[in-house]
Amino acid sequence: PVDGFEMYNLHANMVARMNEAAKLFAVLLDEDETLDPDLLLLLLVFEDPEYLSRWGSALARGAKRVTTMGTDCHRNTFPMQLSDGERVDSYRRMMSWFSNHLLVVPEADGSVLPDALETALKERRLYGSFDLLGYPEGFDYVAVTGSGATSVVHETGAVVALADTVELRARPASVARLDPAVEAPLYRTRILRAKEGGWDVVAEASGAETISLPITEAGAYRAEVRITPKHLRGALGSLSDRADDEFVWIYSNAIHVE
């Protein structure tokens, strides 16, 4: 009877890529290396098929679970100091690579009480983002039921009835405070439906296009944004070719259509 589980975990990611982790030290020990230390994770991060399979299977079987991104911060693995004066595994570094964003209802004065955070978590109003690729702004994933003046917007994590005429809308994010002088990143937004063993892509859009998808089949649907981080090329040092690789940037929780 668990309330939720992880959709990504750094420790599991690193263990699965130990060979890549070994290459990491060769990069770190090169005195001429100009890689920004906070971008080290790009050597290791990948989408773990085991996590995606379990996530999809659990939701496809009807479970409604909040999913989060997790990191095991122990500051006891990579003590070597990098060019920014911090250990490889500093708490600040490991806890800023990615984060969980709770969609909360603030008080009238704009403050947020613990109860609001707990309620958002319980109701699965959450998405995770790999912030080392850029802080996302503008992302939104909702279900709209009905039409016209009687339409109702349901946030991420909601349970809606198929009979109520459901449309899913996924609005892509963009990198906040992007330097206009750098090469622009590429964005790809997708909506996926849970199935036994993983996920099926049911809609996709590029750039700033918002997906509007009428739903005709019950199921658990999540959104994600993927990014090709061309804006980071100048900060990647000898790994500048990684700026042409596509990475997952945002994982949302699911909206359940019944």
N, C-alpha and C positions, 0 to 999 in steps of 0.2 A: 504493500500500500504506500508506495513512494509518491511524493508530490511532483518530482521532476528528476531530470538527469542532465548530463552535459552533452551539448552538441559539438563541443570542441574542448580538448584538453592539451595544454602545452607539453606536459610531461610525456603523455602517450605519443604525441607527435615526435618528440625528440628521440624517444627510445626506438621508434620505428625507423628513424633516420640516423642511426648512430654513425654510419659511414660518412654521411654528410657532415655530422658534427665533428668528426675527425678532421675533415678538410677545413673546418672553421678555424682550427688552431693555426694552420699554415697561413691563412689570411691574416689572422691576428698578430702573428709573429713577424710579419713583413714590415720593416720600418718605413717603407715607402708607401704602404697602403693608405689610401685616402677614404676608405669606406666609412660613412658615418656610423659610429658604434651602435646607435639605436636601430639600425637597419639589419643587424645581424640575423634576425629571425627569418629574413627572406631566404637564407640558406637552408632553412629547416621546415618552414611552414608548408603543409600540404593538406588536402582534404582526405581524411582517414576513411577508407571504405567501410571499416568496421563500425565507426560511429554513425556514418550516414545510413548504413543498413539497419542498425538497431533503432535509430531514430525513426526511419520510415516504417519499419515493421511494427513498432509499438503503436504509432498513430494510425496506421492502416487497420489494425485490429480493434480500433475504437478507443484506445487509451487517450486521455486528455492530460498531458503532462507539460509543465513548463520546462523549457530547455535553456541552459545557460552556457557561457564560455568560462572555462576554469584554468587557473595556473597554480602549480605547486611552488610557491615561493618559500624557499628554505635558506637561501643565501649560503649554501654549503657545497656547491658543485664546481663552479668556475671562478676561483679567487683572483685570477690574473686581472690586472688593472688595464683599462683601455685608455685611449687618447683623451677621453673626457674626464679622466680622474676617478671613474667608478669601476667597480668590479664588473665582470661580464654578467654575473647573476645578481646585480644589485636589486633591491626591492623596487626602487623607483623605475628601473628599466623594465623589469619583468611585469610590473603591474600597469605599465603604460602602453605595452605592445598592443593590447586589445582590451575591450571593456564591454560591460553589459549596460544597456540603456533601458531604464524603466520608464514607461509612459504613465505619468502620475497626474492626479488632479490636485492642484495647489490650493492653499487657503486664499481667502480674499486679499490678504496682504502680500501674496506671492510666495510665502514660505511653504515648505513641504514638511509634513509631519511623518514620523515613522509609520503610522498606520497607513498612510497613503502609499508608501513604498511596499509595505507588506501586502496591501490589497492588490497593487499592480502585479506583484510577483505571483500571488495566488491566482489572479485572473489571466496570467500568461501574457500580459501587456509588456513585452520585452523583445528587444533585438540585440544581437551582439555584433560588434564591428572590430576589424583589425585596424586600430588607429595608427599604427606605424605606417600604413599606406596613405595616410591623410585623414584628418578629422572630418567625418561626414556631416553634411547638413542638408536638410530638405527631404530626407527619406520618409516615406509614409506608406503604410500597407493597411488597407481597410476593406471591409465588405459593405456594400450598399444594397439594402433591400427595399422593395417597392419602387415607385417612380414618382417624378414630379414633386409636388408639394408634400406628399405623404412619405417620401423616401426617408430612410433612417440609415445613419452611418454607424458601423460597428467596428471597434478598434481591433488591432491584432490580438489574437487569443480568444476572440468571441466564438460563440456557437450560434449559428443561424439556421433557419429552416429553408430547405431547397424550394418548398412550395411558395416562399415569399418573394420569388424572383430575385436571385442573388447575382450581383456583379462584383468581382474582385478588382480592386484598383491598387496598383503598385507604382509609386512615384519614385524615380531614382534619386540617389544622393549625388552631391558634387563635393569636391574637396574644398573645405572652408579656407578662406584667406589664401587662395592659390596665387602664387607669384605670376603675374601676367607675362613675365619675361621668360618663363620656362616652357618647355614643350607640354602641351595639354595631355592629360590622361584620357584614356578611352573607357567608357562605361557600358556595361551590359546588364540589363535587369531581366529577371526570370521569375515566373511563378511555377511551382512544382507541386505535384500531387503525391501523397504518400502511397507506397505500395509495399507488399511483402518483399523485403530485401533491399529497399531503397526508395527512390523517387523517380517520377516521370516528369519531364519538362512539358508543361502544357501551354505556355505562352512565353514570348521573349521579345525584347525591344532593345535598341541601341541608343546611345547618347542620352539626350534629355527627354526622350519620349516616355510618357506614362502608359502603362498597360491597363486597359479596361477589358476585363474578361467576363462575359456572361457564363454562369455556371449551370450545367445541365446534369451533373452527376454528383452525388454525395461523396464526401471524402474530406481528408485533411489537406489543406493547401498552405504552403509557406511561400515567402518571397525571398529572393536574394539579389544582391548587387555584386557584380564582378568588375574588376578594374585592371587595366593595363597601365602600370604606374610610370608612364614616360616622364612625368614631372620630377621623378626621383633620380633620373639618370646621372645628374651631376654629383649626387651624394653617394653613389654606389661604388665609387672607386673602380677596382679591378673587376667588379661584378656588374658593370654597367649594362651588360646584355640582359640582365634580369628585368630591366625596365621594359623590355618587349614581351615579357611573359604575363599571362593573365592570372590573377589571383582572386580568390573569393574575398570580398571586402565586408559584406553585411549578410548575416543570417537572421531572418525573422523567425519568431514563433509562428505557429500555424493558426489559421482560421478554420474552424470545423463546420462543415456544411452537412446537415442531416436531413 
